[in-house]
Amino acid sequence: MPNDNVAKTDADLLHDLAEGADAALSILIDRYKDPLFRFILRYTGVAADAEDILQDTFVSIYTKASTYDPAWKASTWIYRIALNKCRDQARKKKIRRLVSLDQF
């Protein structure tokens, strides 16, 4: 029934993922990997960082799918996770820069 999975909404896939249907993550990855990568790359400006954040985003989607509230649009929830990951990484880089300057 692969056609059934393709026709499912993102919200349905997040619900399935929360219920333990790991295949739903593959479909979400196929749908979002390219647009999310471009979104993250615009924020970070570094392809390697964008790839790392993209992977972290999908890990969070997998582990936090049960927290998704269907009152929100699924894509908004997914992009919010990516944005939060970008901000986390920017904070970590800033802290690392401050620490390395303090060593002198």
C-alpha positions as CSV (number, residue, x, y, z in Angstrom):
1,M,0.0,0.0,0.0
2,P,2.7,2.5,-0.8
3,N,0.2,4.8,-2.6
4,D,-1.8,5.1,0.7
5,N,1.3,6.4,2.4
6,V,2.0,9.0,-0.3
7,A,-1.6,10.3,0.0
8,K,-1.3,10.7,3.7
9,T,-1.1,14.2,5.1
10,D,1.9,15.3,7.1
11,A,-0.3,15.3,10.3
12,D,-1.3,11.7,9.6
13,L,2.3,10.7,9.1
14,L,3.3,12.3,12.4
15,H,0.4,10.5,14.1
16,D,1.6,7.2,12.6
17,L,5.1,7.9,13.7
18,A,4.0,8.6,17.2
19,E,2.2,5.3,17.1
20,G,5.4,3.5,16.1
21,A,5.2,3.3,12.3
22,D,8.8,4.1,11.6
23,A,8.1,4.0,7.8
24,A,6.3,7.4,8.2
25,L,9.6,9.0,8.9
26,S,11.0,7.9,5.5
27,I,8.1,9.6,3.8
28,L,8.5,12.8,5.9
29,I,12.2,12.8,5.0
30,D,11.5,12.4,1.3
31,R,9.0,15.3,1.5
32,Y,11.0,17.7,3.6
33,K,14.8,17.0,3.2
34,D,15.3,19.4,0.3
35,P,13.2,22.4,1.4
36,L,14.4,22.0,5.0
37,F,18.0,21.9,3.9
38,R,17.5,25.1,1.9
39,F,15.8,26.7,4.9
40,I,18.6,25.7,7.3
41,L,21.3,26.7,4.8
42,R,19.9,30.2,4.5
43,Y,20.1,30.5,8.3
44,T,23.6,29.0,8.8
45,G,25.3,29.8,5.5
46,V,27.5,26.7,5.9
47,A,26.4,23.5,4.0
48,A,28.1,21.1,6.5
49,D,26.3,22.8,9.5
50,A,23.0,22.7,7.5
51,E,23.5,18.9,7.0
52,D,24.1,18.3,10.7
53,I,21.1,20.4,11.7
54,L,18.9,18.7,9.1
55,Q,19.8,15.3,10.6
56,D,19.2,16.6,14.1
57,T,15.9,18.0,13.0
58,F,14.7,14.6,11.7
59,V,15.9,12.9,14.9
60,S,13.8,15.3,16.9
61,I,10.8,14.7,14.6
62,Y,11.2,11.0,15.2
63,T,11.6,11.3,19.0
64,K,9.1,14.0,19.6
65,A,6.3,13.0,17.1
66,S,4.0,12.2,20.1
67,T,4.2,15.9,21.2
68,Y,2.8,17.1,17.8
69,D,-0.5,19.0,18.3
70,P,-2.8,18.6,15.3
71,A,-4.1,22.1,16.0
72,W,-0.9,23.3,14.4
73,K,0.0,22.8,10.7
74,A,2.4,19.9,10.5
75,S,4.9,21.8,8.3
76,T,4.9,24.7,10.8
77,W,5.8,22.3,13.6
78,I,8.6,20.7,11.5
79,Y,10.1,24.1,10.4
80,R,9.9,25.3,14.0
81,I,12.0,22.4,15.1
82,A,14.5,23.2,12.4
83,L,14.6,26.8,13.4
84,N,15.1,26.0,17.0
85,K,18.0,23.6,16.0
86,C,19.6,26.5,14.0
87,R,19.3,28.8,17.0
88,D,20.8,26.2,19.3
89,Q,23.7,25.7,17.0
90,A,24.3,29.5,16.7
91,R,24.3,29.8,20.5
92,K,26.8,26.9,20.8
93,K,29.1,28.5,18.2
94,K,29.0,31.8,20.0
95,I,29.8,30.2,23.4
96,R,32.7,28.3,21.8
97,R,34.1,31.6,20.3
98,L,33.8,33.3,23.7
99,V,35.6,30.5,25.4
100,S,38.4,30.4,22.9
101,L,39.0,34.1,23.2
102,D,39.1,33.9,27.0
103,Q,41.9,31.5,26.9
104,F,44.3,34.2,25.6
